[in-house]
Amino acid sequence: MSPWALFVLAVGVSADAFAVALGKGLQLRRHVVRGALLIAGAFGVAQAVMPLIGWLLGSTFAAAIAPFDHWIAFALLAAIGGKMLWEAFRPSDDEDPASGISAREITLLALATSIDALAVGLSFAFLDVPLWIAVVSIGLVTFVLSFVAVLIGHRVGTRWRKPAEIIGGIVLIGIGTQILIDHLIAG
């Protein structure tokens, strides 16, 4: 996987965290930079750890799955991207903007937004991906995008939430399709 494709993948996987961080930024009334650092840190760590866990699971079963691994990678990325698109177009439940955010809430949101990164990590076991570079890239991109999203959310609200989810979903489906095409052409 090229560095560019890895970066695009990291941005795509980070889209959920970006969208949630926008919403959380809208809720912050004080200590915005501190809140942005906490949210971005939690999201970045979760997004970095989950692909590693997925890779460990996938590596354990790689020999048995190798003949159809490209289909698994495609299916996982297409499913995650499709889920993101579905969530972008369904009616959202607006949260109470006066509520604060707790450590428990940040942890739960970090885990919830990183489930797709677990599936991406699972697909890494079947691809030629430099694991540590991928893990660090996903974590850093998520940290930066989440930090910026909280600040933007605090300033302008959740106006860009839906476009971020749509773009992230399309990117993941596109990467999954490219993996499938590359493998079918090479095989």
C-alpha positions in Angstrom: 0.0 0.0 0.0 1.4 3.3 -1.0 2.0 6.1 1.5 -0.7 8.2 -0.2 -3.2 5.3 0.0 -2.3 4.8 3.7 -2.9 8.5 4.4 -6.2 8.5 2.6 -7.2 5.3 4.5 -6.2 7.1 7.8 -8.4 10.1 6.8 -11.3 7.8 5.9 -11.1 5.8 9.1 -10.9 9.1 11.1 -14.1 10.4 9.6 -16.3 9.0 12.4 -14.1 10.5 15.0 -14.0 13.8 13.1 -17.9 13.9 13.0 -18.2 13.1 16.7 -15.6 15.6 17.7 -17.5 18.3 15.7 -20.5 17.5 17.8 -18.6 17.5 21.1 -17.0 20.9 20.1 -20.5 22.3 19.8 -21.1 21.3 23.4 -18.0 22.7 25.0 -18.5 26.0 26.7 -15.2 26.5 28.5 -11.7 25.0 28.4 -12.1 24.3 24.7 -8.4 23.6 24.0 -8.2 21.2 27.0 -11.4 19.4 25.9 -10.0 19.2 22.4 -6.8 17.7 23.6 -8.6 15.1 25.7 -11.0 14.1 23.0 -8.4 14.1 20.3 -6.0 12.1 22.5 -8.6 9.5 23.4 -9.8 9.2 19.8 -6.2 9.0 18.4 -5.1 6.3 20.8 -8.3 4.2 20.2 -7.9 4.5 16.5 -4.2 3.5 16.7 -4.8 0.5 19.0 -7.8 -1.0 17.3 -6.0 -1.7 13.9 -3.2 -3.4 15.9 -5.7 -5.7 17.6 -7.4 -6.4 14.3 -4.1 -7.2 12.7 -3.3 -9.6 15.6 -6.6 -11.4 15.1 -6.2 -11.5 11.3 -2.6 -12.7 11.5 -3.6 -15.6 13.7 -6.0 -16.9 11.1 -4.1 -15.6 7.9 -3.0 -19.0 6.5 -6.6 -20.3 6.6 -8.0 -17.2 5.0 -5.3 -16.4 2.5 -7.1 -17.8 -0.6 -10.0 -15.2 -0.2 -8.3 -12.5 1.9 -8.9 -9.8 -0.8 -12.6 -10.4 -0.6 -12.5 -10.1 3.2 -10.7 -6.8 3.0 -13.1 -5.5 0.3 -16.2 -6.7 2.3 -14.9 -5.1 5.6 -14.0 -1.8 4.0 -17.2 -1.7 1.9 -19.3 -2.5 5.0 -17.7 0.1 7.1 -18.0 2.7 4.3 -21.6 1.7 3.7 -22.4 2.0 7.4 -20.8 5.5 7.4 -22.9 6.5 4.4 -26.1 5.1 6.0 -25.4 7.0 9.2 -24.8 10.2 7.2 -28.2 10.0 5.6 -30.3 8.9 8.5 -31.9 11.4 10.9 -29.6 12.2 13.8 -30.5 12.5 17.4 -29.4 16.0 18.5 -27.7 16.0 21.8 -28.3 18.6 24.5 -25.8 21.3 23.8 -25.7 22.4 27.4 -24.4 19.0 28.7 -20.7 18.6 29.4 -18.5 15.6 28.5 -17.1 13.1 31.0 -14.1 10.8 30.9 -16.6 7.9 30.6 -18.3 9.5 27.7 -15.1 10.3 25.9 -13.9 6.7 26.4 -17.1 5.2 25.1 -17.1 7.5 22.1 -13.4 6.7 21.4 -14.2 3.0 21.4 -17.4 3.4 19.3 -15.7 5.5 16.7 -12.7 3.0 16.4 -14.6 -0.2 15.7 -14.1 0.4 12.0 -10.4 0.7 12.7 -10.5 -2.8 14.2 -11.9 -4.1 10.9 -9.3 -2.2 8.9 -6.6 -3.7 11.0 -8.0 -7.1 10.3 -7.7 -6.4 6.6 -4.0 -5.4 7.2 -3.2 -9.0 8.1 -3.9 -9.9 4.4 -2.3 -6.9 2.7 1.3 -5.7 2.3 1.0 -2.9 4.8 3.8 -1.6 7.1 1.9 -2.2 10.3 3.6 0.3 12.6 3.6 3.1 10.0 -0.1 2.4 9.5 -1.0 2.3 13.2 1.0 5.5 13.9 -0.5 7.3 10.8 -4.0 6.4 11.7 -3.5 7.5 15.3 -1.9 10.8 14.4 -4.3 11.7 11.6 -7.2 10.9 13.9 -5.6 13.1 16.7 -5.1 16.1 14.4 -8.5 15.8 12.7 -10.3 15.4 16.0 -8.5 18.3 17.6 -9.3 20.5 14.7 -12.9 19.2 14.6 -13.5 20.1 18.3 -12.3 23.7 17.6 -14.4 24.0 14.4 -17.4 22.5 16.2 -17.0 25.0 19.0 -16.9 27.8 16.4 -19.4 26.8 13.7 -21.4 23.8 15.0 -22.0 20.5 13.2 -22.5 21.9 9.7 -19.8 19.6 8.2 -20.7 16.4 10.1 -22.7 14.8 7.2 -20.2 15.7 4.5 -17.4 14.2 6.6 -19.3 11.0 7.1 -20.1 10.8 3.4 -16.6 11.4 2.2 -15.2 8.9 4.8 -17.6 6.3 3.6 -16.9 6.8 0.0 -13.1 6.7 0.6 -13.3 3.4 2.5 -15.5 1.8 -0.2 -13.0 3.1 -2.8 -10.0 1.7 -1.0 -11.7 -1.7 -0.6 -12.6 -1.7 -4.3 -9.0 -0.8 -5.2 -7.7 -3.7 -3.1 -10.1 -6.1 -4.7 -9.2 -4.9 -8.3 -5.5 -5.0 -7.6 -5.6 -8.5 -6.3 -7.9 -9.8 -9.1 -5.7 -8.3 -11.8 -2.5 -9.6 -10.2 -4.0 -13.1 -9.6 
